[in-house]
Amino acid sequence: MLLRLITVISLIKFMLLLISGMDMEVALYRSLIVFMILFTVVYMTIFFLNVIREKPEGEKPAVQGGNHSQTNKEEK
């Protein structure tokens, strides 16, 4: 789905560049650059979101441990 969306955006960019009177080689080059940039950004974002979401099973979030130690200091 995302690959189709990126392809459609690149083809629209190519069409608009051709309509504006740019040479075919330059328009193709620029639309390929747009495709590669969008593809890289989308899939790197998906990769990093998956890395961030994964946690080892025994590991607890560090935020809870920090709040717990602060609560103990406030009680004393």
C-alpha angles and dihedrals in degrees: 000000000000091000090055092049092050090048092050091050090051093048092049089051089050092049093049092049091051092048090051089059102256121149115267094240094052092045091050091048093050094046090050089051089052090049093050094047094048092045092050095046095047097046095041088051091051091048094050092045089054091048092050093047095052116090131172111254097241095046120100122201113272092226093067092051091050093050092047093055091048090051091054092051092050092051093055 
